[in-house]
Amino acid sequence: MRSSLTSLVRRKAVETRASGRELTESERRLLPPGFDAVGEALASGGSPVAACAEVGRVLARDGASLGEALSGLSSTFAAMGLAEPQFQAAEALSVAWSEVTLGFLHEVTCEDPLTGLATIPHLRARLAEVYREAARSGPAVRLGHALLVVDFSATPVPAGPHAAFSRALRLAGAVEVLRSAFPGEETIAGAGSDRVLALVRRSSALGRGVCLTRELLEDLEPAGEPRVWLEGLPARADLAVPLLRELCT
């Protein structure tokens, strides 16, 4: 672990410190590396949740596993003479660790590990390849490819603490639908929290694939049918970037 871990997380103790005693040096020596802020919050009588979240983020960046992070949290509570960690403390650490880890996976794979969606930069790179291929051997991109758009903005998910997760699951379902309707090598990317873009080939099977997409999405979203349409691609590659930007807003 980096030596900076402790200094990064101790700042959180200031935010959560309530009236109470200070962490003793003997207690500090019993704490796992990097958990000083959590120990200080517990000693002071304040909530350890904010410190736990920061510890989770730093440990994830340092490459520690979730098991190691939770074990350190358990050891911290034991060192302070407490029972097993509170649910809120373990949840804060786990969620923060997961967010950093998923973000890292997202960067290295060009794909969201939860939804299976490619990133817009990846879709933009794939479009550039399509335009280069068309310039070499044709036909024109607008004749050979299109963007299939699936838009859920008219069927919002209920507000609440799980709204973001519900949107992610809905997008993951849309990916499965598109993979079923277009079983080739189509690039499927996320364009915000309510829209999916798929780079598809124009062929005799395109119309059937669009119809199948609509049918399968009806089962996925019974509360309201999402909008599905084909977006034509411009003749030149430099015009494709503004089009993507528009579709992502």
Summary of the structure (lengths in Angstrom):
residues: 249
radius of gyration: 24.3
end to end distance: 40.1
largest distance: 75.2
contacts: 766
relative contact order: 0.10
helix: 58%
strand: 10%
